[in-house]
């Protein structure tokens, strides 16, 4: 998304960042966080298409965890929205 602006665009961040004084997930624990998010996605994929309540709850949980992780230095919100949109489309 920002490859023409930042050399580090699209790469996992290697610096600690915060917003409004709130620290995002520490980079030293990224591997654990990615494994956990992978499990959440696997759970989402097992939910039947017609169970909209469970699907929306699991998407919310995934979004909450990915947002806290904040894996990129820039563009996290836009990337998260597209990522969740693509997951949701799998169930249409």
N, C-alpha and C positions, 0 to 999 in steps of 0.2 A: 504494500500500500504506500509506503513512504520511501521506497528504495532510491528514488531520485533525490531525496532530501537528506537522509541520514544513512551513513555507512552501516549502522547497526540495525536498520529497519528489518523487521521480520525475524530477528534472532532473539532467543531468550535473553532477558536482561541479566547482566552480571553485576549490577549495582543495586543497592538498596534504595527504594523510593517510598515516598509518603505523599499524602494529599490531606490538606487541612490538619496537619499534625498527626494523622493516623498512618501508621506504618503498614505497608502491604506485606505479603508473605515473604519471609526471608529466603534469599536465593540459595542458602546452604541446605534447604529442605525441599527444593524443587522436585527432586526425583520422587520423594514420598507423595507429594501433592499430585503429581501427574499420575502416579499409580492409582491414587484414590479417585481422581476424576475419571480415569479409565473404567474403574469399577462402577461408578455412578452411571456412566454412559452405557455400560453393558446391562445394568439394571433397567435403564430406560428402554433399551432395545427389546427387552423381554415383555414389556407391558403391552397388552393387546391394544390395537388401534382404537377400539370403541370405548376404552376406559379413559375418557378425556380428563377426568379429575386426577387420576394417578399420573397421567402423562404431564399435566401442567405442574403438579407438585414436584415431580422429578426434574422437569426442566428448570423450575425455580431453584431447586437444590443445586443443580449443575451450575446455573448462572451465578449463584451466591458464591460457590467455591472457586469458579474461574475468576470472578471479579476480585475476590480476596487474593488469589494467586497473583493476578496482574503480571502475566509473564513477559510483557513487552514494556519498553520504556515509553512508547507512544502508540496510540491507536487501539488501546485495549477495549474501550467501549464499542467502537465500530466493529472491531473484530468479533467481540462477544455476541453482538446482535446478529451478525451474519452467521456465526457458528450455531447459535440457537435456532435461527431460522432454518438452516439446513437440517439440523436434527429433527425439528418439528415436521419438516416436509417428508421425512422418511415415514411418518405415520399418517400421511394423507392418502 
